[in-house]
Amino acid sequence: MNVAHEIDLLVQEIQRLGSKNDLGQTTVKFGVLFSDDRCANIFEALVGTLRAAKRKKIISFEGELLLQGVHDQVDVVLLQE
Protein backbone atom coordinates (compact mmCIF):
# COMPACT_ATOMS: atom_id res chain seq x y z
CA MET A 1 0.00 0.00 0.00
CA ASN A 2 1.14 3.53 -0.56
CA VAL A 3 1.40 6.06 2.25
CA ALA A 4 -1.32 8.39 0.93
CA HIS A 5 -3.80 5.52 0.81
CA GLU A 6 -2.92 4.41 4.35
CA ILE A 7 -3.35 7.97 5.62
CA ASP A 8 -6.80 8.12 3.96
CA LEU A 9 -7.73 4.88 5.73
CA LEU A 10 -6.42 6.29 9.01
CA VAL A 11 -8.62 9.38 8.64
CA GLN A 12 -11.65 7.13 8.09
CA GLU A 13 -10.84 5.07 11.19
CA ILE A 14 -10.34 8.17 13.36
CA GLN A 15 -13.74 9.43 12.16
CA ARG A 16 -15.31 6.04 12.93
CA LEU A 17 -13.83 5.67 16.41
CA GLY A 18 -13.50 9.28 17.51
CA SER A 19 -15.71 12.03 18.80
CA LYS A 20 -15.78 15.80 18.36
CA ASN A 21 -13.89 17.99 20.83
CA ASP A 22 -14.75 21.57 21.86
CA LEU A 23 -13.14 22.92 18.69
CA GLY A 24 -15.18 20.62 16.44
CA GLN A 25 -12.18 18.43 15.62
CA THR A 26 -12.47 14.65 15.69
CA THR A 27 -10.29 13.13 18.40
CA VAL A 28 -9.60 9.58 19.53
CA LYS A 29 -7.31 8.07 22.17
CA PHE A 30 -4.27 6.24 20.81
CA GLY A 31 -5.16 3.18 22.89
CA VAL A 32 -8.58 2.97 21.22
CA LEU A 33 -7.00 3.07 17.76
CA PHE A 34 -4.29 0.59 18.67
CA SER A 35 -6.61 -1.98 20.27
CA ASP A 36 -9.33 -1.82 17.61
CA ASP A 37 -9.54 -5.10 15.66
CA ARG A 38 -10.41 -3.43 12.37
CA CYS A 39 -7.41 -1.07 12.64
CA ALA A 40 -5.16 -4.00 13.49
CA ASN A 41 -6.27 -5.73 10.28
CA ILE A 42 -5.85 -2.61 8.11
CA PHE A 43 -2.56 -1.19 9.33
CA GLU A 44 0.62 -3.20 9.28
CA ALA A 45 2.47 -0.37 11.03
CA LEU A 46 -0.07 1.92 12.73
CA VAL A 47 2.61 3.98 14.48
CA GLY A 48 4.40 4.61 11.18
CA THR A 49 1.16 5.70 9.52
CA LEU A 50 0.43 8.03 12.43
CA ARG A 51 3.89 9.61 12.14
CA ALA A 52 3.49 10.07 8.36
CA ALA A 53 0.07 11.70 8.84
CA LYS A 54 1.52 13.98 11.52
CA ARG A 55 4.35 15.05 9.21
CA LYS A 56 1.74 15.95 6.57
CA LYS A 57 -0.20 17.92 9.24
CA ILE A 58 -3.32 15.79 8.83
CA ILE A 59 -3.32 14.75 12.49
CA SER A 60 -1.60 15.93 15.65
CA PHE A 61 -0.58 14.28 18.90
CA GLU A 62 1.80 15.05 21.74
CA GLY A 63 5.34 13.76 21.33
CA GLU A 64 7.16 12.14 18.45
CA LEU A 65 6.29 8.48 18.93
CA LEU A 66 3.31 6.70 20.47
CA LEU A 67 3.80 3.39 22.25
CA GLN A 68 1.12 0.94 23.33
CA GLY A 69 0.42 1.07 27.05
CA VAL A 70 2.54 4.13 27.78
CA HIS A 71 0.61 6.48 25.47
CA ASP A 72 -2.85 4.87 25.45
CA GLN A 73 -4.48 8.07 26.81
CA VAL A 74 -2.83 10.44 24.30
CA ASP A 75 -5.33 12.19 22.03
CA VAL A 76 -4.90 11.82 18.27
CA VAL A 77 -6.58 14.88 16.75
CA LEU A 78 -7.75 15.00 13.16
CA LEU A 79 -6.78 18.41 11.71
CA GLN A 80 -8.25 17.86 8.24
CA GLU A 81 -11.65 16.18 7.89
C-alpha positions, 0 to 999 in steps of 0.5 A: 500500500502507498502512504497516501492511501494508508493515511486516507484509511487512518482518517476514516478510522479516526472518524469512525472511532473518535468524537468531536472535541470543543473545537469541532475536531475529531479526536480519539485516544491512541489506545482505542486506535491501537486496540481496535480489531479493524485497525489491526487488520488494516494497518501493518504499522499503525505507528508509522502511519500516524507519524506520516500523517503527523508530518503531513499535518493531517493529524496531531498528537503530543510527542514524536512516537506513540507506544502501546500502554505508555501512550494509550491516553494520548489524544490523536486529533484530526486536523483535516476532515 
